[in-house]
Amino acid sequence: MVLTGTDSNGNTGSASQLVTVTTELPPPPPPPAPSSQLSCKLTISPSSGQVPFIVTASTTCSDSKNEAVSILVGFGDGFYLSGANASHTYVNAGSFDISVVASDKSGNTFGPVSQPVRVSVDPALFIGISSGKIGMFNKSGTLLKTLNSGLGGSMTGMAFDAAGNLYATNFTADSVSKFDGQGALLGTFGTGYNCKPESIVFDHGGNAYVGETGCSHALLRFDAYGNLAASYSVATEKEGSDWIDLAPDHCTIVYTSQGASVLRFDACSKRQLPPFSSALKEGLALRLLPDGGLLVANLENIVRLDSAGRTISNYVDSGEKCWASLALDSDGSSFWAADYCTSDVVRFDITSGNELFKFNTGTAANTVFGLAERTLAPGPPAPAGLLIASPTTATVTPGQSASYVFAFTALPEAVGQSLSFSCANLPLGANCSFSPTTVVAQDGAATVNLTITTTAGPSAWLTSGSKSLLYGLCLPLALALISSSAAGRWKRARLLGVLILMSIVIACSGAKSSVSNTSPLPAAPLAGTATPAGTYSVLIRASGDARESSTAAQLTVR
């Protein structure tokens, strides 16, 4: 350091001294915290198969912060599920990309990554043959497999649910058997048949309708889990609500009763409709056609009716006089018919009436009474967008409501479309409501609230029959309240006799007899009202013009 001074005369002088200065620098900033990293691996098993094809998507994720990870799986056909292990059944043939996206609490995301699956279909005929068995034939008449209900008897009407499971009515054993897509017996479906169930059909809500030939002749409706949800007393002719089919409105049941008519019943409004036609000899199995007309097995021939119920074609084949069952072919231009007297199965062209193919099941006469074809389902609609439930599960007791929130994010191609929401596979006594019921797809996520309401059982602890029994038995006890004075003993004895007689009459009025001389038909089965305990997978759909997305929410009723 140098110091310089100057006096008044201009003289200067200076002095200097060395000064040492040291500077301490601040410490460097700490290194940034490592960022969270999220990675996932998708495994598909199996990767190919035939309709109905069940696939499982397993996702394993690692997060550097060990944060909880949310996983969403899309199956390429508009169906989405949350979770590390998600399963789905394909009922359509084609190639689909299963994709997965994941996110952690810090907002880090992974994906989408995808893997392909290939689904094929081999149309097959299922024919009720004998002794509670169903033969699975290819369309060349070769027996591929035999399905066995283990109940004996005649297998008649058959139908497939939305997951590709086969249901077959056992006319003789008063039951319905359920088989998976590979033909394995899953057990029986439903109870309360009273008696001779002959046909079955499913609506878009997963409910099954069963037509009965004998006893009450009632038309029965079951939920997707086999609980009897409704019993309808319908108009009949020679027999009951034998062979049924469901119109596209999913309300109108068309059916035959082994008489001259094709009858109709509106299951939604619970009212009988005018007959569709009365031009038959003995109407048996029937199948609705896409143009609104019908094919009806008419014993000696097969009749085609137009949408107004007028006969426009008859189908016959030499030596065949016992036509009883029908199935439409997947080509849309032909159908199959079985003759129970000969055990022959014939394929007809719908337009020309020509016989296209014929084979024999190889079983004795009077054994072939049921026929169905597992066909190639129409291609699925294009996905509308991501549909995610939160929560995915809810637990209630009967009478309570469960609430879910769904986030819907439209795909760009669906923006501007109006989408409506619906439920399927609801259990007995449950209904669903959405708020809002429709949304117009836009950029960004829309929120939709779902409420599933269940029904509690009756609070009374006695049935009507047991009440009658109780009242009857209690009447004599009323004597204990009557004065026992000497003057009233004679009157009391007479009253005792009268009350005992009344108690017997009242108690017996609650009993049921298997034989009735006063009524030609037994009462129809009594449907339940309370939502039974169980765990149910409810299907949620968002549907628009040619686009649909779906997911599942779990409901547990304790």
MOZIMO-V737137 format. One record per backbone hydrogen bond with DSSP energy under -0.5 kcal/mol. NH is the residue of the N-H (numbers start at 0). CO is the residue of the C=O. E is the energy in kcal/mol with one decimal. If there is no record, write none. Layout:
BEGIN
nh=NH co=CO e=E
nh=NH co=CO e=E
END
This chain:
BEGIN
nh=2 co=14 e=-4.0
nh=4 co=12 e=-3.4
nh=6 co=10 e=-2.6
nh=9 co=6 e=-1.6
nh=12 co=4 e=-2.1
nh=14 co=2 e=-2.5
nh=16 co=0 e=-2.9
nh=20 co=18 e=-0.5
nh=24 co=22 e=-0.7
nh=38 co=61 e=-2.2
nh=40 co=59 e=-2.6
nh=42 co=57 e=-2.8
nh=44 co=55 e=-1.9
nh=48 co=117 e=-1.7
nh=50 co=119 e=-2.8
nh=51 co=89 e=-0.6
nh=52 co=89 e=-2.2
nh=53 co=51 e=-0.6
nh=54 co=52 e=-0.5
nh=54 co=87 e=-2.6
nh=55 co=44 e=-2.5
nh=56 co=85 e=-3.3
nh=57 co=42 e=-2.9
nh=57 co=55 e=-0.6
nh=58 co=83 e=-2.8
nh=59 co=40 e=-2.3
nh=61 co=38 e=-2.9
nh=63 co=36 e=-2.3
nh=65 co=62 e=-1.9
nh=69 co=102 e=-3.1
nh=71 co=100 e=-2.6
nh=72 co=80 e=-3.1
nh=73 co=98 e=-2.6
nh=74 co=78 e=-2.5
nh=79 co=549 e=-2.5
nh=80 co=72 e=-2.2
nh=82 co=70 e=-2.1
nh=85 co=56 e=-2.3
nh=87 co=54 e=-2.2
nh=89 co=52 e=-3.4
nh=89 co=87 e=-0.5
nh=93 co=118 e=-2.8
nh=95 co=116 e=-2.5
nh=97 co=95 e=-0.6
nh=97 co=114 e=-3.0
nh=98 co=73 e=-2.5
nh=98 co=96 e=-0.6
nh=99 co=112 e=-2.3
nh=100 co=71 e=-2.0
nh=101 co=109 e=-2.4
nh=102 co=69 e=-1.8
nh=103 co=107 e=-2.0
nh=104 co=67 e=-0.6
nh=106 co=103 e=-1.5
nh=109 co=101 e=-2.6
nh=111 co=99 e=-0.5
nh=112 co=99 e=-1.6
nh=114 co=97 e=-2.3
nh=116 co=95 e=-2.7
nh=117 co=46 e=-1.9
nh=118 co=93 e=-3.0
nh=119 co=48 e=-2.4
nh=123 co=373 e=-1.1
nh=124 co=136 e=-3.1
nh=125 co=371 e=-3.4
nh=126 co=124 e=-0.5
nh=126 co=134 e=-2.7
nh=127 co=369 e=-1.5
nh=128 co=126 e=-0.5
nh=128 co=132 e=-1.9
nh=131 co=152 e=-3.3
nh=132 co=129 e=-1.4
nh=133 co=146 e=-2.9
nh=134 co=126 e=-3.2
nh=135 co=144 e=-3.3
nh=136 co=124 e=-3.0
nh=136 co=134 e=-0.7
nh=137 co=141 e=-2.2
nh=140 co=137 e=-2.1
nh=143 co=135 e=-3.6
nh=144 co=135 e=-1.4
nh=146 co=133 e=-3.3
nh=148 co=131 e=-2.8
nh=151 co=130 e=-0.6
nh=154 co=152 e=-0.5
nh=155 co=153 e=-0.5
nh=155 co=168 e=-2.8
nh=156 co=197 e=-1.8
nh=158 co=166 e=-2.0
nh=160 co=164 e=-1.9
nh=163 co=160 e=-1.9
nh=165 co=178 e=-2.1
nh=166 co=158 e=-2.9
nh=167 co=176 e=-2.4
nh=168 co=156 e=-2.7
nh=169 co=174 e=-3.4
nh=170 co=153 e=-1.9
nh=170 co=168 e=-0.8
nh=171 co=153 e=-0.6
nh=173 co=169 e=-0.9
nh=174 co=169 e=-1.3
nh=176 co=167 e=-2.7
nh=177 co=186 e=-3.0
nh=178 co=165 e=-3.0
nh=179 co=183 e=-2.7
nh=182 co=179 e=-2.0
nh=185 co=177 e=-3.4
nh=186 co=177 e=-0.9
nh=188 co=175 e=-2.9
nh=197 co=210 e=-3.2
nh=198 co=210 e=-1.2
nh=200 co=208 e=-1.9
nh=202 co=206 e=-2.3
nh=205 co=202 e=-1.7
nh=207 co=221 e=-2.2
nh=208 co=200 e=-3.1
nh=209 co=219 e=-2.6
nh=210 co=198 e=-1.8
nh=211 co=217 e=-0.8
nh=212 co=195 e=-2.7
nh=213 co=194 e=-1.4
nh=215 co=193 e=-0.7
nh=216 co=213 e=-2.4
nh=218 co=231 e=-2.5
nh=219 co=209 e=-2.6
nh=219 co=217 e=-0.5
nh=220 co=229 e=-2.7
nh=221 co=207 e=-3.1
nh=222 co=226 e=-2.4
nh=223 co=425 e=-0.6
nh=225 co=222 e=-1.9
nh=228 co=220 e=-2.7
nh=228 co=226 e=-0.6
nh=229 co=220 e=-1.8
nh=231 co=218 e=-3.3
nh=233 co=231 e=-0.8
nh=237 co=256 e=-0.8
nh=238 co=256 e=-2.2
nh=240 co=211 e=-1.5
nh=241 co=239 e=-1.8
nh=241 co=255 e=-0.8
nh=242 co=255 e=-0.6
nh=243 co=241 e=-0.5
nh=244 co=253 e=-2.0
nh=246 co=251 e=-2.8
nh=249 co=246 e=-2.3
nh=252 co=250 e=-0.5
nh=252 co=264 e=-3.3
nh=253 co=244 e=-2.4
nh=253 co=251 e=-0.6
nh=254 co=262 e=-2.4
nh=255 co=242 e=-1.7
nh=256 co=260 e=-0.5
nh=257 co=282 e=-1.2
nh=261 co=276 e=-2.8
nh=262 co=254 e=-3.0
nh=262 co=260 e=-0.6
nh=263 co=272 e=-0.6
nh=264 co=252 e=-2.2
nh=265 co=270 e=-2.8
nh=266 co=250 e=-2.7
nh=266 co=264 e=-0.9
nh=269 co=265 e=-1.2
nh=270 co=265 e=-1.5
nh=272 co=263 e=-2.1
nh=275 co=261 e=-2.9
nh=276 co=261 e=-1.2
nh=279 co=259 e=-2.5
nh=282 co=258 e=-2.8
nh=283 co=296 e=-2.7
nh=284 co=323 e=-1.5
nh=286 co=294 e=-2.4
nh=288 co=292 e=-2.7
nh=291 co=288 e=-2.1
nh=293 co=304 e=-2.0
nh=294 co=286 e=-2.4
nh=295 co=302 e=-2.7
nh=296 co=284 e=-3.3
nh=297 co=295 e=-0.5
nh=297 co=300 e=-2.8
nh=298 co=322 e=-1.0
nh=299 co=297 e=-2.2
nh=301 co=314 e=-1.9
nh=302 co=295 e=-2.8
nh=303 co=312 e=-2.7
nh=304 co=293 e=-3.0
nh=304 co=302 e=-0.5
nh=305 co=309 e=-2.5
nh=308 co=305 e=-2.2
nh=311 co=303 e=-2.9
nh=312 co=303 e=-1.3
nh=314 co=301 e=-2.7
nh=319 co=316 e=-2.2
nh=320 co=318 e=-0.6
nh=322 co=298 e=-3.2
nh=323 co=337 e=-2.1
nh=324 co=337 e=-1.1
nh=326 co=335 e=-2.0
nh=328 co=333 e=-2.3
nh=331 co=328 e=-1.6
nh=334 co=347 e=-2.1
nh=335 co=326 e=-3.3
nh=336 co=345 e=-2.4
nh=337 co=324 e=-2.0
nh=338 co=343 e=-2.4
nh=339 co=321 e=-2.0
nh=339 co=337 e=-0.5
nh=342 co=338 e=-2.1
nh=343 co=338 e=-0.6
nh=344 co=358 e=-3.0
nh=345 co=336 e=-2.8
nh=346 co=356 e=-3.1
nh=347 co=334 e=-2.7
nh=347 co=345 e=-0.5
nh=348 co=353 e=-2.4
nh=349 co=332 e=-2.5
nh=350 co=332 e=-0.5
nh=352 co=348 e=-1.8
nh=355 co=346 e=-3.6
nh=356 co=346 e=-1.2
nh=358 co=344 e=-2.3
nh=360 co=342 e=-2.3
nh=365 co=339 e=-3.1
nh=366 co=339 e=-0.6
nh=366 co=363 e=-0.5
nh=368 co=127 e=-0.7
nh=368 co=366 e=-0.8
nh=369 co=127 e=-0.6
nh=371 co=125 e=-1.9
nh=373 co=123 e=-2.5
nh=374 co=372 e=-0.9
nh=376 co=90 e=-0.6
nh=376 co=374 e=-0.8
nh=381 co=545 e=-1.4
nh=385 co=408 e=-2.0
nh=387 co=406 e=-2.1
nh=389 co=404 e=-2.3
nh=393 co=553 e=-1.4
nh=395 co=555 e=-2.6
nh=399 co=396 e=-2.5
nh=401 co=451 e=-2.8
nh=403 co=449 e=-2.6
nh=404 co=389 e=-1.8
nh=405 co=447 e=-3.3
nh=406 co=387 e=-2.6
nh=407 co=405 e=-0.6
nh=407 co=445 e=-3.0
nh=408 co=385 e=-2.2
nh=408 co=406 e=-0.5
nh=409 co=441 e=-0.6
nh=409 co=443 e=-0.7
nh=410 co=383 e=-2.4
nh=413 co=410 e=-1.8
nh=414 co=410 e=-0.7
nh=414 co=411 e=-0.9
nh=415 co=440 e=-3.2
nh=416 co=413 e=-2.2
nh=418 co=438 e=-3.2
nh=419 co=542 e=-2.7
nh=420 co=436 e=-1.8
nh=421 co=540 e=-1.8
nh=423 co=538 e=-1.8
nh=424 co=204 e=-2.9
nh=429 co=426 e=-1.8
nh=430 co=452 e=-1.9
nh=432 co=450 e=-1.9
nh=434 co=448 e=-2.2
nh=438 co=418 e=-2.3
nh=440 co=416 e=-3.0
nh=440 co=438 e=-0.6
nh=445 co=407 e=-3.0
nh=447 co=405 e=-2.6
nh=448 co=434 e=-2.6
nh=449 co=403 e=-2.7
nh=450 co=432 e=-2.4
nh=451 co=401 e=-2.6
nh=452 co=430 e=-2.7
nh=452 co=450 e=-0.6
nh=453 co=399 e=-2.1
nh=466 co=462 e=-2.4
nh=467 co=463 e=-2.1
nh=468 co=464 e=-2.0
nh=469 co=465 e=-2.5
nh=470 co=466 e=-3.1
nh=471 co=467 e=-2.5
nh=472 co=468 e=-2.2
nh=473 co=469 e=-1.8
nh=474 co=470 e=-1.3
nh=475 co=471 e=-0.6
nh=477 co=473 e=-0.7
nh=477 co=474 e=-1.7
nh=478 co=475 e=-1.9
nh=479 co=476 e=-1.8
nh=480 co=477 e=-1.6
nh=481 co=478 e=-1.6
nh=487 co=484 e=-1.2
nh=488 co=485 e=-1.1
nh=491 co=487 e=-2.4
nh=492 co=488 e=-2.2
nh=493 co=489 e=-1.9
nh=494 co=490 e=-2.6
nh=495 co=491 e=-2.2
nh=496 co=492 e=-1.7
nh=497 co=493 e=-1.9
nh=498 co=494 e=-2.7
nh=499 co=495 e=-2.4
nh=500 co=496 e=-2.0
nh=501 co=497 e=-2.3
nh=502 co=498 e=-2.6
nh=503 co=499 e=-1.9
nh=504 co=500 e=-1.9
nh=505 co=501 e=-2.7
nh=506 co=502 e=-2.6
nh=507 co=503 e=-2.2
nh=508 co=504 e=-1.2
nh=509 co=505 e=-0.6
nh=509 co=506 e=-1.1
nh=510 co=507 e=-1.4
nh=526 co=524 e=-0.6
nh=527 co=227 e=-1.9
nh=530 co=454 e=-2.6
nh=531 co=529 e=-0.6
nh=533 co=556 e=-2.2
nh=535 co=554 e=-3.3
nh=537 co=535 e=-0.8
nh=537 co=552 e=-2.8
nh=538 co=423 e=-2.0
nh=539 co=550 e=-3.0
nh=540 co=421 e=-2.6
nh=541 co=548 e=-3.0
nh=542 co=419 e=-2.9
nh=543 co=546 e=-3.2
nh=545 co=543 e=-0.8
nh=546 co=543 e=-0.6
nh=547 co=381 e=-2.1
nh=548 co=541 e=-2.2
nh=549 co=77 e=-3.0
nh=550 co=539 e=-2.0
nh=552 co=537 e=-2.4
nh=553 co=391 e=-3.1
nh=554 co=535 e=-2.9
nh=555 co=393 e=-2.6
nh=556 co=533 e=-3.2
nh=556 co=554 e=-0.5
nh=557 co=395 e=-2.6
nh=557 co=555 e=-0.5
END
